[in-house]
Amino acid sequence: MPQPETAFAPRTNPYHFEIIAFWDDRAETALNLGWCDGFFGATVPFSSGEVYVNSLDEGEGHRVREAYGPNWERLRQIKRCWDPTNFFRCNQNIPPAE
């Protein structure tokens, strides 16, 4: 399916890689986030730089634009038309165009 026909752009990569980590002890949070962030950083040179929007987690809102790639501005125009006050702004939000 051509890129402009859907909202999210990543359609050509043959693989999707996602790091999922869980732990029970809050005292281990810094340790676990450290290795997880380090592992992610080590994979960056092998990445296309694209991300699937449903793989984004809390605190990764800065990557939303990457998920929509070249469709970002078109989606902002649509949002301006249908949700100009940004009422539907939870999760990984696309803000309306100004």
N, C-alpha and C positions, 0 to 999 in steps of 0.2 A: 504494500500500500504506500503510495507517495507520501512524503513527509507532511505536506500542508493539509492532508485529509484527516488528520487526527490532531489532538492537542499536543501530545508529547512527541518529541523529535527523534530520540534514539531508536532507529529501526534497522540499522545496517550492521551493527556489531553482532558477531556470532556468539558472544558469551556475556553473561551477567555475573559479576562477582560481588558478593555482599558479605560483610563481616558482622556476625551476630554474636554478642557476648552477654552472658548472664552470670550473676553471682549473688549470694545470699547475705554476706556479711558487709554492711555499710563501711566498715573499717577498711575494706579492700578496694573501695571505689577508686581512689587515686592510682593504685597499683594496676588495676584492671583497665582503667581508661588509658593509662600510660602505654601498656603493651598494645592495646587496640589501636590507639592513635599512631603508634610507631609502626605497626603492621600496615595500616592504611597508607601511611607516608611512604613505606617501602614499595607499595604497589603503584604509586602515582606515575613513575616513569613508563609503566606498561599500560597505562589507561588512555582511553580516547578523550577523557575529560568530560564525558557525558555521564549523566546519572538518571536513573528511573525515578520519577517523583515519589512512587510508593515505597522506595527504599530509603528516603530521607527520614531522619529521626528528629526528635526534639533538639533544638539548637543548631539545626542545619538549614534554617530558613534562608541563609545567604546563598545557598546552592539551588534554590528554586528556579532561577533563570536558566541555569545549566540544563535542567530537566526539560525545558521547553525549547531550548535552542533558538533556531531561526523563527519559530512560531510565536515567540514571546511578545513581540509588539502587536501582532495580529490579535492575540488573546487579550492583551490589555485594551485594545480598541473594542473588542466584544464585551469585555467587562464594563467598560465605560458606558456602553449602550444599555446593558441589561442589569447592571448593579453599580450605578455611579457613586453610591454612598459607601460602597464596599461592605455592605451588610453581611455578606457571606465571606468572612475573612478568617475563618478558623483553619487549622492545619497548615498546609503549604500554600499560602495565598498568592494569587496574582493580583496586584493592585490595579485599579482602573487607570487608563491613560488620562492625563490631565488635559 
